[in-house]
Amino acid sequence: MPDPLRLIEETVAAVLDPDQVTARLTPGGATTLADGLPGTALLLAVVSDGDTALIDAADRHWNAAARLVTGTKPDGIYAGPGGLAASLIHGSAHLPDHRRRHDALGRAAAWLSARAQGLAEHQATRQRAGRPGTLWGIYDTMKGLAGIGRTLLAAAQLGLPEAGPGLTAALTTLTGMITTTDDAGRPGWWVRAEDHVLAVPGTLPRSGSTGTGAAHGIAGPLSLLALAHEAGNCLAGQEKAIATAAHWLLDWAAPGPSWPPYISGNDLAQPPDAERLAATAGRRDAWCYGTPGIAAALHHSGRVLADPALTALARRSLDTLARRPPATWDTTGPGLCHGSAGVLSVATRLNHRPLAAAAARHTTETFHEAGPAAGFLTGRAGAALALINHCRPTGRHVPWDGLLVLT
């Protein structure tokens, strides 16, 4: 098996030059957390440990990303100004204070805060107009308030006052979304099929869907609300929202337990059916959709609510995954979002040693399947960061995997 520390070193050496990272990418791809400079800058900042050359390299990546994002549209923390802001905020926590770009950090927090307030107002406008369901981009981890809110929580933990209004807007909006049901009894995060822009037309049920997972379902907002609560940011109704979403996931668990990526509108109109839940197609084993990200959300929620049923369910779901050989997981490659590094990140944070050992071994064995992809969500930078947490945790107050709402 390859040495994970050697893989980390090779990855760092390969991404030192931002021009080499962007050579195979479009300008748009170069600004994404999936493939581009925000992810490689984050890796360099995390591994720097005060090393001036590595900090300088991270700065070059952030500077190159800043040039590319000029004039691009808002896209959550996934790409554009938000992706750069998220990378800068989480990455700066790993730098000495005198090397942090304080003016840039303030601007990043202010931009994200304004974006959160804009999304919150958009949701309020929809509600006032009586429009059905919500928009996936309102609450999503990569595109919406769950990820923006978690990054603003990190900014607040770094002492950036600009984060406050947006963080409050995110928590307020997500709390209201979760604790509201429509006339048909569907939860507030139900999305009409035509409004779910991730899906290829015709692949989601015509009755719409409620997502379960950490990237694009309710587990992301749930983790944010629980983590914010633990950090002392708790608003009226927030505990109720945490309990509502967590117990919804408990109710809609398939045998295993595991979760389908979504529950259709038609299924929501009936009591949960174990056979139907087990038969629903879609990814179930990755961070983005499936057991790991949902287990993390239930774990966070169980701690906040002092509810052992939730923490026990989280543990059982990881136990079930750990009993299967990694080759049978429906993950793709070694990356964080769809791959084994996402499983590793969750198992490390939840201290599930058997699963972490299996995921670490599989990630190192398949590491080069990422090919030339260097980014955070789908490439070598993210896989390397997961191995760093597993092999030599940094113990930072604002850890990088807040971007996955794991901490």
N, C-alpha and C positions, 0 to 999 in steps of 0.2 A: 504494500500500500504506500502511495506517495506520502512524504512528510508534509503535514499541513503547514508547518511554519515555513518550509521552503516554498510552498505554493504561494503563501502570503508575500514573501520576499520577491518572488518572481513577478507577481502581479503588480506590486508597488513599482518595481523597476520598469515594467512595461508601460506604465501609464504616467511616468514622470513628465513627459512632454505633451502638453495639451493638443498640439498639432497632430501627433500620432493618434490620439484618441478620436479626433474629429475627421481624420482622413477618409474613413469609410462611411461617414455619416452625412446625412443632409443637414443643413443649418437647423432645421426644426428638431431633428433627432438629437443633435448635439446639445440641446438645452433640456433634454428630458432626464428624469431620474431613472428611467428604464435603461437608457443606452449611453447617456452623454456625460458632459462635464460636471454637472452637480453631483453625480455619484462618485466620480473619480476624485474630485476635490474633497469630498467627505472622507473617502478612504485615506487620502494623504494626511488630512487633519487628524484623524483618529490614530494613525500609526506614528505620528510625528514625535510625540513624547519629548517636546522641547527642541527637537532637531531643526536647526535653522534652515537647512537645505530643503527638508520636507515641507516645512511651513511655507517657505518661499514658493515651492512647487504648488502647494494648495492655493496660494494667492494667485499664481499664474492661471490656474484653472478657473477660479472665480472671476478673474478679470476677463478671460476669454469668453466665459459664459455671459458676463454682463454685456459685452459687445454684441453677442448674438441675440440676446433677448430684447434688445431695443426695438420697440414698436410691435412686439408680439402680443397676442391676446391672452387674457387671464385663462389659466388652465389648472386651477387648484394648486397643489404642491407637485403635480406631476411634471409640469414643463413650464417654460417661459419664466416670467418674473417670480412666480410662486415657487417653482422648482429651485431656482437659484436662492431665493430667500430661505427656504427650508434647509437647504444644504449649508448655507452660511450660518444659520442659527444653531443647528445641531452640531455642525463641525466646529464652530468657535468654542463650544464648551470644552473641547479637547486641547485648546491652545492656551499658553500663558496669557495672562490678562494684558500684558504690554504688547502682545502680537494680535490681539483681537481688533478688528476694524469697527470701532465703536460707532462711528457715524453711519457706516454701512449697515450695521446691525439695527440701529434705530430706524433707518429707512426701510429695511426689510420687514421689521415688525409693524411699522406703520402701514406699509402696503398690504400686508396680510390682514391687518386689523380692518382696514377699509374694505377689503374684499369680503371678509366675513360679515361685516355690517351690510354690505350690498346684497349678499345671498340671503341674509336674514330678512331684509326688506322685501326681496323678491318672493320669499315664502309667505310673508305676511300679506302681500298683495294678492297672491294666488288664493289664500284663505278668505280674504275679504270678498273676492270675486266668486267664491263658491266653486272653484275649479276642482275636479276630481283628482284624488291621489296627490302625490308629490312628484318632484322631478328627481331622478337619480343623482344629478349633479349637485343637488342641494346638500345631501347628507354624506355623499361618498367619501371614502378615505383618501383616494388619490385626487379626486376632482372637487370635492366639496368640503363641508364644514367639519367632518370628523378629522381629516388630515390637517386642514388649516387650523382648527382648534387645538390639536395636539401640538402643533408647531408654535402656536401662540402661548400655550402653557409652558413650553420650553423657554420661549422668550421671556415670559414673566419670571421663570425660575432663574434666568440670567440677570434679572433686575431691570428689564427694559419696560418702562412705563407705557410705551406706545402699544403694548400688547393688550392692555386691559380692556378697552371697549370692544375689541373684536372677540376676545375670549368670552366675555359676558354674552355677546350676541350669539356666538356659536352654542354655548351651553343653554341659553334660553330657548333658542330655536329648536335644538335637538330634543330638549326636554318636552317642549310643547308638541313636537311631531310624534314622539313616542306615546305620550299620554292622551292622544286624540284618536278617536276612531270615527269612521264615516258612517253614513246611514245604513250601510250594508254590514257594519261590524268589522270592516277591514282595518288593520292597523295603519297608523299614520304614514308608514314608509312604503305602503303599497304604491306601485308604479304601473300606470297603463302600459300595455305592450308598445304602443307607438311612441311613448316617451322614454323608453329605455334604450339610449343611443348606443350602448355597448353591443347590443344584440343585432345579428343579421335578421332582416325582416322575415317573419314567419317562424323564427326559432323559439320564441317565447309564446306561451299560451295567450289566446286572444283575451282571456279574462284578466290579463295583467299578472303581476307577480310581486311577492315580498321576498327580497333577498335575505339570505342568512349569513353570508360570509363576512370576513374582516375587511376585504378591500372594497366590495361593492354591495354589501348587505348590512344588516342591523348590528352585527358584531363590532364593526368599526365605531359607530356612534356610542354603543354601549361601553366599549373600552374607554373611550374619551371621557364619558361622564363619570365612570368609576375612578379613573386615574386622576381626574381633576378633583373629585371629592376627596380622595386620599391626600392630595396636595393642599387641601384647605379651600378649594374653590367650589362651594356648594350653594346652589340657588334654591328657591322655593320649588318644590315638586321634583327636584333632581333625584332624590332617593326613590320616589315612586316610579320615576321613569326607568331607573336602573332595575328595580324589581320587575316592572312590567316587561321590559325587553328580555331580561334574563330568564324569566319564567316562560315567556313565549318560546324561547329557544329550547327550554326544557320540554315543553309540551309538544314541540314539533320535531323532536329528535327521532331518527329512525333507529331500529335495533342496532346495537353495537356498543355504544351509541355512535352514530354519524349523522350527517345532515346533507340533504340535497342542497344544491346551490340556491334554489328558490322554492317557494310555495305558491302555487297558482291561485288566482282569484277564485276559481271554482272550488279548489280544495279548501280554501279558507271558509267557504260557506258550509263546510261539513266538519264534524269532529275529526281530529287527527287519526289517520289510518296507517298502522305500522307497515302493512304490506305495500300500500301505495307509496309511502315515503321511501321505502327501501328500493322501489322500482324506478323512482324518478331519476332520469339520466343527468349526467353532469359531474364535474370534478368534485371530489370529496376529501382529498388528502393533502391539499396544499394550504399555504397561508392565505392566499387570496380567497379561495372558495374551499371550505372544508373544515375538518376537525381541528387542525392546529390553531388557526386564528380564532375560531369559535371557542375552543378550550381556554385560550388566553382571556377572552372577554368574560367567560363564566368564572374563571379564577379571580379576576379583578373584582367582579361583582360580588362573588361569595365573600371575599374579604371585607368589602365595604358594608355589606348587609349582615355580616356575621351569620351567613346561611350555609351550613355545611352541605346541604343537598347540592348546591351549585358547585362548590369546590370539589366535591366527590364526583359529580358528573364530569367535570373537566378532567379529573385524574383518570377516570375509567375510560374516557374516550381516547386519551393518550396511551393508556395500557393496551387498548384494543389495537391501535396503530402499531405499537411496539412489537406486538406478537406476530406481525406480518413481515416477511422479508422486504427490504426497501425496493427490490426489483418489482414487487407487486403493487407498490404505491402508484396512484395515478398522478404522479408528479412528472414534470418535464425538465430534465437537465439538473444542473447544480444550483440554479439561481434562487433568489429569495422569494419572488412572487409566486411562480408556478412550480418551483423545484425543491430539492431536498434541503437547501440552505434555509428555506423558510421553516421547514419542520425542525431543523437544528436550532434555529433561533428561539422558537417557542419552547422546545424541550429544555434548552439551556436556561431560559428565564424562569420556567416553572419547575426547574430542578428535577426533571424526569430523566435520570441518568441512563437507564437502558435505551430509551428512545434517542437521547442525545448521542450516545455512543454509536448507535446504528446509523443515524443521520450524518454524523461527522465522517464515519467511514465511507458512506455512500457518496457524500459530497466530495471527498478527496479523490475517490476512485473515478468519479465522473467529471472532475473539475474541468478538464480540457474540452469537454463537450460544449462548453460555453463558446468555444471557438474564439474569434477575435472580439466578440462582444465584451466591452469593458465596463458597462454601466452598473448601476446599483440594483435595480429590480430584477433584471434578467441576465446580467453579465457577471464577470469575474470579480468586480469590486464588491458587489453584494455578497457573493459566496465567500470572499476573503474576509469580509467583516464578520460574517457568521462564525467562521473558523477562529477569528481573533477572540470573540466573546467566549467561545468554547475552550480555547487553549490558554488564553491569558486575559481574563476579563479586566477591563480598564477601571471599573468601579466609579465612573464619573457620575456626578449628580444629575446631569442631563445627558443620558446615553443616546447613542445614535439610533438605536432601534425604537425610540419613540416615533420615528417615521413609519413604523409598522404598528403603532399603538400597542406595543408589547410592554412598554415601561412608561 
